[in-house]
Amino acid sequence: MYITDVDLNRDFNSAVHYINSYQEPIQPDILLRLYAYYRMAHQNTSHSKKSEEPIIKAFKFNAILQVLHLDSIEAKKNYVELVREEFDFNMS
């Protein structure tokens, strides 16, 4: 699907920007998957802020556990694909 890492990084950054500027509510299950893919894409699996509720921490932790098998390239691909599928987002 991607010829170079540059293409993947461009699409990933575009998808992240799109989600960050998205104004409508996002379903919690989709938001958790995006969160986990993003964290794995940056190889950052450390825990959340201390001020978060324990239940939120638990959901985020569980989401990351489900994608620990992915390397950063696969996580970026999955993030982009999820944004394309759920938000009808197309790269220009």
Secondary structure as a PSIPRED ss2 file (coil, helix, strand):
# PSIPRED VFORMAT (PSIPRED V4.0)

   1 M C   1.000  0.000  0.000
   2 Y C   1.000  0.000  0.000
   3 I C   1.000  0.000  0.000
   4 T C   1.000  0.000  0.000
   5 D H   0.000  1.000  0.000
   6 V H   0.000  1.000  0.000
   7 D H   0.000  1.000  0.000
   8 L H   0.000  1.000  0.000
   9 N H   0.000  1.000  0.000
  10 R H   0.000  1.000  0.000
  11 D H   0.000  1.000  0.000
  12 F H   0.000  1.000  0.000
  13 N H   0.000  1.000  0.000
  14 S H   0.000  1.000  0.000
  15 A H   0.000  1.000  0.000
  16 V H   0.000  1.000  0.000
  17 H H   0.000  1.000  0.000
  18 Y H   0.000  1.000  0.000
  19 I H   0.000  1.000  0.000
  20 N H   0.000  1.000  0.000
  21 S C   1.000  0.000  0.000
  22 Y C   1.000  0.000  0.000
  23 Q C   1.000  0.000  0.000
  24 E C   1.000  0.000  0.000
  25 P C   1.000  0.000  0.000
  26 I C   1.000  0.000  0.000
  27 Q C   1.000  0.000  0.000
  28 P H   0.000  1.000  0.000
  29 D H   0.000  1.000  0.000
  30 I H   0.000  1.000  0.000
  31 L H   0.000  1.000  0.000
  32 L H   0.000  1.000  0.000
  33 R H   0.000  1.000  0.000
  34 L H   0.000  1.000  0.000
  35 Y H   0.000  1.000  0.000
  36 A H   0.000  1.000  0.000
  37 Y H   0.000  1.000  0.000
  38 Y H   0.000  1.000  0.000
  39 R H   0.000  1.000  0.000
  40 M H   0.000  1.000  0.000
  41 A H   0.000  1.000  0.000
  42 H C   1.000  0.000  0.000
  43 Q C   1.000  0.000  0.000
  44 N C   1.000  0.000  0.000
  45 T C   1.000  0.000  0.000
  46 S C   1.000  0.000  0.000
  47 H C   1.000  0.000  0.000
  48 S C   1.000  0.000  0.000
  49 K C   1.000  0.000  0.000
  50 K C   1.000  0.000  0.000
  51 S C   1.000  0.000  0.000
  52 E C   1.000  0.000  0.000
  53 E C   1.000  0.000  0.000
  54 P H   0.000  1.000  0.000
  55 I H   0.000  1.000  0.000
  56 I H   0.000  1.000  0.000
  57 K H   0.000  1.000  0.000
  58 A H   0.000  1.000  0.000
  59 F H   0.000  1.000  0.000
  60 K H   0.000  1.000  0.000
  61 F H   0.000  1.000  0.000
  62 N H   0.000  1.000  0.000
  63 A H   0.000  1.000  0.000
  64 I H   0.000  1.000  0.000
  65 L H   0.000  1.000  0.000
  66 Q C   1.000  0.000  0.000
  67 V C   1.000  0.000  0.000
  68 L C   1.000  0.000  0.000
  69 H C   1.000  0.000  0.000
  70 L C   1.000  0.000  0.000
  71 D C   1.000  0.000  0.000
  72 S H   0.000  1.000  0.000
  73 I H   0.000  1.000  0.000
  74 E H   0.000  1.000  0.000
  75 A H   0.000  1.000  0.000
  76 K H   0.000  1.000  0.000
  77 K H   0.000  1.000  0.000
  78 N H   0.000  1.000  0.000
  79 Y H   0.000  1.000  0.000
  80 V H   0.000  1.000  0.000
  81 E H   0.000  1.000  0.000
  82 L H   0.000  1.000  0.000
  83 V H   0.000  1.000  0.000
  84 R H   0.000  1.000  0.000
  85 E H   0.000  1.000  0.000
  86 E H   0.000  1.000  0.000
  87 F H   0.000  1.000  0.000
  88 D C   1.000  0.000  0.000
  89 F C   1.000  0.000  0.000
  90 N C   1.000  0.000  0.000
  91 M C   1.000  0.000  0.000
  92 S C   1.000  0.000  0.000
